[in-house]
Amino acid sequence: MSSIPRPECRIGVMFDCDREPEELVGFAQALDVLRVDDFWLVEDLGWGGAIASAAAVLASTQRLRVGIGIVPAPLRNPALLAMEAATLARLYPGRFVTGIGHGVSEWMAQVGASTPQKLALLEETIRAVRSLLRGGPVTLDGRAVHLRDVQLWHPPAEPPAILAGVVRPRSLELSGRVADGTIVAEGHGPREVAAALAHIDKGRAAPGAPARHELTVFTYLCADDDAARVRAATDRIVATQAAWLGVEPADVFVIAGPAATAAKAVRTLWDAGAQTVVLRPLGDDRLGQVRAVLAALDSPAEGA
């Protein structure tokens, strides 16, 4: 059993990058009045900028925690990322969190940001950002990150959590060693979540590892009673994710089917160790799908 404490079971919803930026605020405000804990944004190459999007959502909502899943370390100097995170954390205490990851290799190559030192870059970036957010000063002459006597003038009183968005065993262990939490990518079901926790816990056993660690799991959602509509909405993205993960499409975990079935699948991820399950709706009426799953989670039959 994992050593990560799980004091509550949280629900988040992702604003997919294929949606137009003009939809962002209205979608977030609709979720702000529902029983949704988190609102997650994507930073994929060529789509919307995550820091600007997070600021817009935070300014237009009252209670949602806003997360970025994920910022590519090769694209973000740690000093600048800490400055951005500190500003949002001071303006909206307790409502901002960001994930940092390796970045998709092909995209990093497109912008000249590829690096052979992926693990070192991620670890040093997370260490530097966390230290800066806690007041610094930071001097680091690492393998990939180089900072000399850098300090924030306005560090937040409540530093935001820094999560690692990672997949492979060595990166998961790295996350447990240096990050405040881990983001598990779409397509991973309860069995993979449990396996990821085993690697994370190896890292958490290292001296100096953060005391708390939050596990957040992203998952595709298609809450629909019609099997043909579910297939139409999920087939392409499942095939794409299977290729990225290096697995067969049948092995990609998707929460799909009637709302009651979807709610039970959410609970399997909580039971496997996830603290926050972030729904990534596919297909039509994405807000309606979220509402239906929330209602099913709240129903006495589902909770029994």
N, C-alpha and C positions, 0 to 999 in steps of 0.2 A: 504494500500500500504506500502511496506517495506521502511524503512529509509535508506537502503543500497544504496549508489550512484552507478550508472552503467554507467561510462563514455565511455565504449567501449564494443563491443561484440568480445570476443576472441575465437579462436579455438585451441585446443590441440589434440595431438594424443598420445595414450599409446603404449608402447612396452610391449606386453604381456609376462608374465613369462613363457609361454610354448614355447617361441622361444629360440633358442640356443644363448648363449652369443656372439658367433662369428658373429651373424647377427646384433648386437646392433649398432655398429658404422656406418655401411653402411646404415641401416634404418634411423638413425638420420641424416646422411648427406644428404640423399635423401629428407627428410622433411625440412632441413635447407634452401633449395632453393625454397620451396613452400610458399604459404601464410598461414603458420602455426605459431602460436605464442609460443606454449608450447610443450614440449616433456616430457611425464610422465612415471615414472618407478614404478615398484611394488616391495614391500619387503614382499614376502610370504615365509613361512617356507620351507626350502629345495631348494629354487630356487636361483636366483642371488642376491648378496649383493647390496643394493641400493646405498650406499655411493660410493663404487668402480665404479658402473655402471654410476652414475651421473658424477663422475670425468672424466671417459672415454669420455662421450658424450660432456661435456663442453670443453674438450681439443680438440675435433675433429670437432666442429661446430663453427659457427661464431656469431649467433644471437639468437638462440632458448633459451627461458627460460626453465630450466630443473627442474622438480618437482618430489618429491618422494611421492607416494601415496599408502600406508602410512607407517611410521615407528611405530612399536608397542612400546608404552611406557614401558611395562614390560621388554622389551629386551634391552632398551637403557638408560644407566645412563645419566641424563640430563647434567652433566658436560662434558662427552665425546661427546654427541650429539652436544652440543654447540661448542666444539672444532672443530668437523668435519664441521659443518655448517659455522663457522667463516672462516675456511681455504678456503672453496669453494667460499664463498661470497667475500673474499679479492682477490682471484685469478680471479674471474669472476663476477665483480660487477653488480648487477641488474639481474643476470641470474640464480639465484638459489632460490628455495623455497622448503620447506618440510612440509608435513602433518604428524601429530602425532595422533595416535588413541589408542583405548583400546587393540587392538590385538585380533585375533580370539581365543576364549576361549579354544577350543580343542588344537590348536597349542601351546598356552601358557602352557597348562598342559603338553604337550609332552616334553617341555624343562624345566619344573620345575619353570616356571615364573608366575603361576597363583596367583592372588591376590583378596581378597574379597573387596578391597578398590579401585575399578576401577575408580570411579569418582574422588576421591581424588588424585590418582596417576596421572591421566591425567591432571587435573587442576594444580597440583603442578609442574609437569614436564614442561608444557607449560609456566607457570609463570617463572620458574627458567631459562629455555633456553632463553626466550625473555630478561630477565634481564641480563643474562650473555653476550648475544650478544650486549647489549647496554652499556657494560663496567663494570657492577658489581660494587663492590664485592657483592656476594650473600651469605647470611646466612639464611637458612631455616630449621626449625625443624618442619616439617609437619607431617601429618598422614602417609604419604608414602614416602616422599622425605626428605633426611637429608643432607644438605650441610653446611659446616662451613667455612666462609670467603674464598669462591672460586671466582677467578677472572681470566679472560682471559688476557694474555699478549698482544695479538694481536686482539682485537675486530675489526669487520669490520666498516668502515666509513658509509656504507650503510647496516644496518642489514637486513637479508633476512626475508621475511614474514614467520610466523609460522601458519599453518592452522591446524584445528582439523578435522580429518576424523571420523565423528560420524553419528549416525542414529536416536537414540531414543530422545524423547523430552527433558529429563533432560540434556543429553549430548549436544544437540543442544543449549540449553540455556547456558550451560557452555562455549561452543565455542564463543557465542556472548559476553560473559563476559570477556574472557581472551585471545582469539586468534585473529590473524590478518585476519582470514578468515575461511571458512568451506568447506570441501569436502563432497559432497553428493554422496552416493554410486550408483553404477549401478543398474538399475531397477526402479528408481524413475522418474516419468514423471512430467509434468508441475504442476499438482495438488499437488503432494507431495512436489515439490520444493517450491511452495507458502506456504504450511503448515509449512515446515521447516523454512522458513524465519520468520514466526510469532514467533516461539520459539526462534530463534536467536535474534530477536529484543527485546525480553524480557531480554535477557542477556545483550544486548548492552545498555540497559537503566540503568545498574548498575553503580555506581560511579567508575571511574578509568578504564572503559572499553576502549580498543583501539579505536582511532578515526575512523580508516578506517577498512573496513571488505569486503573481496572478497569472492564471492560465486562461487565455482567451482563444476561443475556437471559432473560426469563420466557417460558415456552411451555406451551401446553396439551398434555396427554398423554392418549391413550386407547390403551393397549397391549392389543389384543384381536384374536384371529383372525377374529372374527365381524363382518362388515361391517355387518349390521343393528344390532348392539349398539353399534358405533362411532357410527353415525348417530344413534341414540337418545340417546347420551351427549353428543354434540357439537353437534347442530344448533342448539339454543337458544342456547348460549353463543357459538357462532360468529356467529349472526345479531346478537346483542347487541353483540359486539365489532366487527363490521363497521359497525354504525350509529355506534358511538363513534369509530372510526377514519376514517369517511367513505369506506369502500371496499366493494366487492362481497363477499358471503360467500365466494365462490370464491377471493378474494385473501387471506383470513385464513389464516395459516400455522398448522397444527395437526400435531403429531406423533401419528400414528394408524396402527393396523394391527398386524401381528405384531411381537413384541419385536425381532426382528432388523432389521426395517424402521425401527422407532422408533430403534434405536441408530444406524443410518446417518444418520437425520435429525438426531440430536443432534450427530453429527460434522460435519454441514454447517454448523451454527451455530458450532462451534469453528473450523472452517476459515475462516469468514467474519470472524472476529476476536473472537468472544465468549471471555472467559476463564472465566466461570461460566455454565452453562446450568441454569436452575431449572425443574424439571418441576412442572407443576400438574395432577395427575391428575384425571381426570373419570370418572364411572361407578362401577362396582362394584369392590371389592377393590383399593383404591388402593395399599395397601402391596404387594400382590402384583404390581401393574403395575410399581412401582418396582424390585422385586427382579428381575423378568424383564428389564427394560431394562438393569440393572446387569450381570446375567449375560451378556447379549448383548454389551455393551460390553467385557466381560472375555474373551470367547471368542476363540480364535486366529483363527477365520475372519473375525470382525468386525475384528480388529485388523490383518489382513493388507492 
